[in-house]
Amino acid sequence: MTFKVAPCKNLAEFGQAVFAIGQYFGMEPTEERMERFSKNLPIERMHAARENGTIVGGAGAFPFELTVPGAVVATAGVTVVGTFPTHRRRGVLRTLMRAQLDDVHARGEPLALLWASEDTIYGRFGYGMASQCADLSIPKEHSAFALPIEREGTLRIVDASEALTLFPRVWDRVRKRTPGMLARSRNWWELRILHEPPGGGNEGGPKRFVVLEKDGRPEGYAVYRHKPKWEEGVSDSELEVVEAVALDGRPTAELWRYLLDIDWAARTTAGLMPVDHPLWWLLASPRRMRPRIGDGLWVRLVDVGEALSARGYAADGAVVFDVVDEFCPWNAGRWRVARGQAKRTTAAPQLRLDVSMLGSAYLGGFTFSELVLGGRVEELRRGAAARADAMFASERAPWCPEIF
């Protein structure tokens, strides 16, 4: 079966292409909702697959700027990928991925990244799991810190308009040194992070916004919801932390002390948390968080040479990769990384790997030695994996606080 894939031309096509995945999540592509969505996802970056002129699948890509170790790189944020249930298992997804990656390559974006709804889908298109994240649930009775802290900052509940002014100042300071975080436009803040649909947050109440300030400067913020529930006259309510971002050290501790101390919450929950979050050390009983670790961002090197040359390296050295890339053959072959640059080479390869494994190591979330032990990378010269580990190391685990 042959499907024609092309960018959407108008909002109506955009809505139908988004509905390919949206229908599975109970979404209706109303004109108002699609108009709002298209302010962050340009209509022309939403590809639609058609059969006899009827849209049967879609795949979009946000134009992002991604923080990677030592740099910020233009990146395609792949999103709303789906196939109508009438056309499953007929090659629609592969056709969409082909058109989308060709488009990303033509635009000069060396990277693509996504959140995978299923962890077995995207490896065959060259994406590798590049980070992990944790879901936490902290009971009120086990929320004490290991060491007491005295607050130095001031906390204020603010409305969305003031949050729009203050929160980005914190975000931008944190994202510049955290791999996996993304630059946010005003539209992104206003229409996604701070936006509240009619009726609030489904089971929970409306979003609440709090800012932590010191000497009049914002050093942290949180977006959260109260999810009230009572059992036999006793509160079994939940405080859901949608997003909590603060500067390192005291600001992070103070922000979380505030969140954990909010009244009428039997537990505080948070998702998409970095695996190296300070809560592991702040809490007196960290095991009581009951963390569930799962995959986070998946990264695809669309242009191996440009992507490897764009990021910074933690140590001097050189390594030669033999890259296998069946889906984007322009990447296949030997690449030597040295002095911050990746170039084609005829030198003997030291590590042989699928391009997806370069994606897994790219943000510093996983090491080549781990991938060798897991059977996903072949070490052809002893010591090459350890040398590559030192070069690709990151000071902190990759973290993206939201699913896009």
C-alpha positions in Angstrom: 0.0 0.0 0.0 1.3 3.5 -1.0 0.4 6.5 1.1 1.1 10.1 0.2 2.7 12.2 2.9 2.8 16.0 2.8 2.8 18.9 5.3 -0.6 20.2 6.3 -1.8 23.2 4.4 -4.5 24.6 6.7 -6.0 24.3 10.2 -8.6 21.7 9.1 -6.0 19.3 7.8 -3.9 20.0 10.9 -6.8 19.0 13.1 -7.4 15.8 11.2 -3.7 14.8 11.3 -3.5 15.5 15.1 -6.7 13.5 15.6 -4.9 10.4 14.3 -3.3 10.1 17.8 -5.7 12.4 19.7 -8.7 10.0 19.3 -6.9 7.4 21.4 -6.7 9.9 24.3 -10.3 11.2 24.1 -9.4 14.5 22.4 -11.7 16.3 20.0 -9.8 18.5 17.5 -12.0 21.6 17.9 -11.1 24.7 16.0 -10.3 26.6 19.2 -8.0 23.8 20.5 -6.2 23.4 17.2 -5.8 27.1 16.8 -4.1 27.3 20.2 -2.0 24.2 19.5 -0.8 25.6 16.1 0.7 28.6 17.8 3.5 26.3 19.1 3.4 23.6 16.4 3.5 25.3 13.0 0.9 23.9 10.6 3.6 23.2 8.0 5.5 21.0 10.5 2.5 18.7 10.9 2.8 15.9 8.3 -0.3 14.1 7.2 -0.5 10.7 5.5 -3.3 10.3 3.0 -5.0 7.5 1.2 -7.0 8.6 -1.8 -7.0 12.1 -0.4 -8.3 11.1 3.1 -6.0 11.7 6.1 -5.2 8.4 7.8 -2.2 9.4 10.0 -0.1 12.3 11.2 3.2 13.3 12.7 4.4 16.7 14.0 7.6 18.3 15.1 8.1 21.3 17.3 11.0 23.6 16.4 13.0 23.4 19.7 16.3 24.6 21.1 17.6 21.8 23.3 20.2 22.1 26.0 22.9 19.4 25.5 26.2 19.1 27.4 28.1 22.4 26.7 25.7 23.8 24.1 22.2 24.5 22.8 21.2 22.7 19.6 18.3 23.2 17.1 16.1 20.1 17.5 12.9 18.7 16.1 10.6 17.8 19.0 8.5 14.9 17.5 5.0 14.8 18.7 1.4 13.7 18.0 2.4 10.7 15.9 -0.4 8.4 15.2 -2.3 6.2 12.7 -6.1 5.8 12.4 -7.2 2.4 13.7 -8.6 1.6 10.2 -5.0 1.7 8.8 -2.8 0.1 11.5 -0.1 -2.3 10.4 -0.1 -1.0 6.9 3.1 1.0 6.8 1.6 4.4 7.6 4.0 5.1 10.5 7.1 4.2 8.5 6.0 6.4 5.7 5.5 9.3 8.1 8.8 8.8 9.8 10.5 8.7 6.4 9.0 12.0 5.4 9.5 13.7 8.7 13.2 12.8 9.1 13.9 13.8 5.5 12.2 17.2 6.3 14.2 17.6 9.6 17.4 16.9 7.7 16.6 19.4 5.0 15.9 22.0 7.6 19.4 21.6 9.1 18.2 20.4 12.5 20.8 17.8 13.5 18.7 16.2 16.3 15.2 14.9 16.8 13.7 13.8 20.1 10.5 12.5 21.5 8.6 10.9 24.3 7.6 7.3 23.3 4.1 6.2 24.1 5.4 2.7 23.7 9.1 1.8 24.2 9.3 -0.7 21.3 8.2 1.7 18.5 11.0 4.1 17.7 14.2 2.2 17.9 13.8 0.9 14.4 13.8 4.5 13.2 17.1 5.3 15.0 15.8 6.8 18.3 17.6 5.7 21.5 16.4 6.0 25.1 18.5 9.0 26.3 17.2 9.7 29.8 15.2 8.3 32.6 12.7 9.9 34.9 10.9 9.0 38.1 7.4 9.2 39.4 7.3 9.9 43.2 4.6 9.7 45.9 5.6 11.0 49.3 3.3 10.4 52.3 2.9 13.3 54.6 4.1 11.2 57.6 7.4 10.5 55.8 8.1 14.0 54.3 10.6 15.1 57.0 14.0 16.3 55.8 17.2 14.6 57.0 18.5 18.0 58.2 16.4 21.0 59.2 16.6 24.1 57.1 15.9 27.7 57.9 14.2 29.5 55.1 16.0 32.4 53.5 13.6 33.2 50.7 10.0 34.5 50.5 7.2 32.4 49.0 4.2 34.1 47.2 1.2 32.6 45.5 0.8 34.5 42.2 -1.7 34.5 39.3 -0.9 33.4 35.8 -0.1 36.8 34.5 2.6 37.4 37.2 3.9 33.8 36.7 4.3 34.6 33.0 6.8 37.3 34.0 8.6 35.6 36.8 8.8 31.8 36.0 10.7 32.1 32.7 13.5 33.9 34.6 14.1 30.8 36.7 13.6 28.3 33.9 16.1 30.0 31.7 18.8 29.9 34.4 18.2 26.3 35.1 17.8 25.0 31.6 21.2 26.5 30.4 23.0 23.9 32.5 20.6 21.0 32.4 20.8 18.6 29.3 17.3 17.7 28.1 15.6 21.0 28.9 14.1 23.2 26.2 13.9 26.9 25.4 10.3 28.1 25.9 8.6 30.9 24.0 6.1 33.2 25.5 3.4 31.2 23.6 4.6 28.0 25.2 4.4 29.4 28.7 1.1 31.1 28.1 -0.7 28.4 26.1 0.8 25.2 27.6 2.4 25.7 31.1 0.1 28.3 32.5 -3.0 27.6 30.5 -6.0 26.1 32.3 -8.8 24.6 30.2 -12.4 25.2 31.2 -13.3 23.0 34.2 -9.8 22.8 35.6 -7.6 19.8 35.8 -10.1 16.9 35.5 -9.9 15.1 38.8 -7.8 17.8 40.4 -8.5 21.5 41.0 -7.1 24.4 39.0 -3.3 25.0 38.7 -1.8 27.0 41.6 1.4 29.0 41.1 3.9 29.9 43.7 7.2 31.7 43.4 10.2 31.6 45.7 12.1 34.9 45.9 15.2 36.2 47.6 16.0 39.9 47.7 13.2 40.4 45.2 14.6 38.0 42.6 12.9 34.8 41.7 14.9 31.7 42.5 12.3 29.0 42.2 8.7 28.3 41.2 6.1 25.5 41.3 2.9 24.7 39.5 0.6 22.3 41.5 -2.9 21.1 42.0 -5.0 20.1 45.0 -6.8 16.8 44.4 -9.3 16.6 47.3 -10.5 13.3 48.6 -11.9 12.2 52.0 -12.2 8.7 53.4 -14.4 8.1 56.5 -14.0 11.7 57.5 -10.2 11.7 57.1 -8.4 13.6 54.4 -6.9 11.3 51.7 -6.1 14.2 49.4 -3.2 14.5 47.0 -1.0 17.5 46.1 0.1 17.0 42.5 3.2 18.8 41.6 2.9 19.6 37.9 6.3 21.3 37.7 8.8 22.5 40.3 12.0 24.3 39.2 14.6 26.1 41.3 18.2 27.0 41.5 20.6 24.5 43.0 21.0 24.2 46.7 18.9 26.1 49.2 16.3 27.3 46.7 15.4 23.7 45.7 15.2 22.6 49.3 13.0 25.6 50.3 10.7 25.1 47.4 10.2 21.4 48.2 9.8 22.1 51.9 6.9 24.4 51.0 5.3 21.8 48.8 5.6 19.0 51.3 4.2 21.1 54.1 0.9 22.2 52.4 -2.0 21.3 54.5 -4.8 18.7 53.8 -2.5 16.6 51.6 -2.0 13.0 52.6 0.6 12.6 49.9 2.6 14.8 47.5 3.1 13.3 44.0 5.3 14.4 41.2 6.1 12.9 37.8 8.9 13.2 35.3 11.5 13.9 38.0 15.2 13.7 37.3 16.8 10.5 38.6 19.5 12.6 40.4 17.0 15.0 42.1 18.2 16.3 45.5 15.1 14.8 47.2 17.1 11.6 47.4 19.4 13.4 49.9 16.9 16.0 51.4 14.4 13.5 52.7 15.1 11.5 55.9 13.4 8.5 54.4 13.9 8.6 50.6 12.7 5.0 50.0 9.3 6.2 51.2 9.0 8.2 47.9 8.4 4.8 46.2 10.0 5.9 43.0 9.0 4.3 39.7 11.8 4.7 37.2 10.9 4.8 33.5 12.3 6.0 30.2 12.3 9.7 29.4 13.5 11.4 26.3 14.4 9.4 23.2 17.1 11.0 20.9 17.8 10.6 17.2 20.9 11.9 15.5 19.6 13.1 12.2 23.0 14.4 11.1 25.7 12.5 13.0 28.6 14.8 12.1 26.7 18.0 12.9 25.2 16.6 16.1 28.5 15.3 17.5 30.2 18.5 16.6 27.6 20.7 18.2 27.8 19.4 21.8 30.7 19.9 24.3 33.0 17.3 25.7 34.1 16.8 29.3 37.5 15.4 28.5 40.2 15.4 25.8 40.6 12.4 23.7 39.6 10.7 20.4 37.3 7.9 19.5 36.3 6.3 16.2 32.7 5.1 15.8 31.5 2.7 13.1 27.9 3.9 12.8 25.1 1.7 11.5 22.1 3.6 10.2 19.7 1.8 7.9 16.9 4.4 8.0 19.1 7.5 7.4 22.0 6.0 5.3 23.8 9.4 5.0 25.0 8.8 8.6 26.4 5.4 8.1 30.1 4.8 8.3 33.1 5.7 10.4 33.3 9.0 12.3 36.2 10.2 14.4 35.4 12.5 17.3 38.3 14.6 18.5 38.9 18.2 19.6 35.1 18.8 19.7 34.6 17.9 16.1 33.2 14.8 14.3 34.6 14.0 10.9 34.6 11.2 8.4 37.6 8.9 8.7 39.1 5.8 7.2 40.8 4.9 10.5 40.1 1.6 12.2 36.8 1.7 14.2 37.0 1.4 18.0 33.3 1.2 18.8 30.6 -0.2 16.5 27.0 0.7 17.2 23.6 1.5 15.8 22.8 5.2 15.5 20.2 4.7 18.2 22.9 4.0 20.7 24.6 7.3 19.9 21.3 8.9 20.7 21.3 7.1 24.1 24.7 8.4 25.0 24.3 11.9 23.5 22.9 13.7 26.5 25.2 12.0 29.0 22.4 10.0 30.5 24.0 6.6 29.7 27.6 5.6 29.2 29.1 3.6 26.4 30.4 1.1 28.9 26.8 0.4 30.1 25.8 -0.1 26.5 28.6 -2.5 25.9 27.6 -4.5 28.9 24.0 -4.5 27.7 25.1 -5.9 24.3 24.1 -2.8 22.4 27.6 -1.5 21.5 30.5 -3.6 20.3 33.9 -2.5 21.7 36.5 -3.2 19.0 39.5 -1.8 20.8 40.0 -2.3 24.6 39.6 1.0 26.5 37.6 2.8 23.8 34.3 2.7 25.8 35.9 4.1 28.9 37.6 6.9 26.8 34.3 7.7 25.2 32.6 7.7 28.6 35.0 10.4 29.8 34.4 12.5 26.7 30.6 12.3 26.7 30.2 12.7 30.5 27.6 15.2 31.8 27.7 16.9 35.2 24.0 16.1 35.8 21.4 13.6 34.5 19.3 14.8 31.5 15.9 16.1 32.5 12.9 17.2 30.6 10.1 18.2 33.0 7.2 17.9 30.5 5.9 15.6 27.8 5.5 17.6 24.7 
